[in-house]
Amino acid sequence: MTEETVSEQELAVAWMTAYTESLAQQRREIAPIDEPCYQWLLTLKEILTEDLPDTPKA
């Protein structure tokens, strides 16, 4: 049995994709039913597109 390693960034991207697809009702088997999904998607968009403060480079 081989073990694959996944970077933290790859895991974050996969999680965000699954979460967004669930809210967008593209993963019907796990999508939230009777919830304000469209509003949640709008809020998520606002969060992801807001201007973030400059961060110092290490």
Secondary structure, DSSP 8 states (H G I E B T S, - for coil): -------HHHHHHHHHHHHHHHHTTSSTTT--SSS-HHHHHHHHHHHHHS--------
